[in-house]
Amino acid sequence: MEDIIVKGKNYKMPFSKGILARSLTAAGLKPSIAYKISWDIYENLKKENIKEIEKSELRRRVYYYLISHNYDEIAERYLLWRVFLEKKPLTILIGGASGVGTSTIAFEIASRLGISSVIGTDSIREVMRKIISKDLVPTLYESSYTAWKVLRDFNEGDTKKLYIRGFERHAESVLVGVEGVIDRAMVEGLNLIIEGVHLVPSLLKPKYLDNPYIIFIMLTVEDEDMHKMRFYARSKISERPKERYLKHFKIIRLINDYLVDNAKKMGIPVINNVSISKTVESCLNIITDRLREVIKFEGLNEDELIDEVF
């Protein structure tokens, strides 16, 4: 059977029901329904004897198929994401203490939205260690929960304050690199997800929090026992030993509470990450709501939005 060819600006490729189904799944459809719609679109093209179709026309057909089959909310999300992921790139920040699942959720969202760049703040920290000496910034060479050990100018007796001050000093240095990565992505027009413990809302420059194309989400695990079990589970599939985290678990919980309070004060949404699927869906809803706000801010109506995509 001869393939239907989809034409982009600088390429041609065979129509893929799998690729289309993934984009519809990202918009919130169940995989089985997404694949059925992809198959219907394919069959309609075959019936019309279409051998070649512009990518924009294919998307238009998908959008109006969703509308005509009462998937209005899915159609809106499909439309919004096509605009912002290709024409107005996004940076998504997913913060949270060690063990709450920031990397897992980041990669799940990246898969759903088709974002290829996911960077952990731990990786940014490692790069910065190569260019900044330990003598200059000793907290950079500690973990988020041990940075308090190398503080030089903190004499208060409150150990909780000591732990948090150490964490803040540690995060401040890493955030210099984080902001540099965000700046570069915005210049190059890249969609990007950054995840990790170092994403402290109040320590980011206001221009990043105020930018409508930068979306910040904070994760937590409210149940301490569940949080602790995450380290046991993670040690079975990675080389990170659970003992180090469990030894400092009380400090990690203090950092978790600090990040949650900090996020709430800064107006950043907080999600209790109990179920991966529910957390991902909550994140996608937050992203969609933000995009709706941006569309209203830019004064685009539905027809203009459709023109942006098609």
Stockholm file with secondary structure:
# STOCKHOLM 1.0

chainA/1-310         MEDIIVKGKNYKMPFSKGILARSLTAAGLKPSIAYKISWDIYENLKKENIKEIEKSELRRRVYYYLISHNYDEIAERYLLWRVFLEKKPLTILIGGASGVGTSTIAFEIASRLGISSVIGTDSIREVMRKIISKDLVPTLYESSYTAWKVLRDFNEGDTKKLYIRGFERHAESVLVGVEGVIDRAMVEGLNLIIEGVHLVPSLLKPKYLDNPYIIFIMLTVEDEDMHKMRFYARSKISERPKERYLKHFKIIRLINDYLVDNAKKMGIPVINNVSISKTVESCLNIITDRLREVIKFEGLNEDELIDEVF
#=GR chainA/1-310 SS CCCCEEECSSCEEECCHHHHHHHHHHTTCCHHHHHHHHHHHHHHHHHTTCCEEEHHHHHHHHHHHHHHTTCHHHHHHHHHHHHHHHTSCCEEEEECCTTSCHHHHHHHHHHHHTCCCEEEHHHHHHHHHHHSCTTTCGGGGSCTTTGGGGCSSCCCSCHHHHHHHHHHHHHHHHHHHHHHHHHHHHHHTCCEEEEETTCCGGGSCHHHHHCTTEEEEEEECCCHHHHHHHHHHHHHHSSCCHHHHHHTHHHHHHHHHHHHHHHHHTTCCEEECSCHHHHHHHHHHHHHHHHHHHHHHHTCCHHHHHHHHC
#=GC SS_cons         CCCCEEECSSCEEECCHHHHHHHHHHTTCCHHHHHHHHHHHHHHHHHTTCCEEEHHHHHHHHHHHHHHTTCHHHHHHHHHHHHHHHTSCCEEEEECCTTSCHHHHHHHHHHHHTCCCEEEHHHHHHHHHHHSCTTTCGGGGSCTTTGGGGCSSCCCSCHHHHHHHHHHHHHHHHHHHHHHHHHHHHHHTCCEEEEETTCCGGGSCHHHHHCTTEEEEEEECCCHHHHHHHHHHHHHHSSCCHHHHHHTHHHHHHHHHHHHHHHHHTTCCEEECSCHHHHHHHHHHHHHHHHHHHHHHHTCCHHHHHHHHC
//
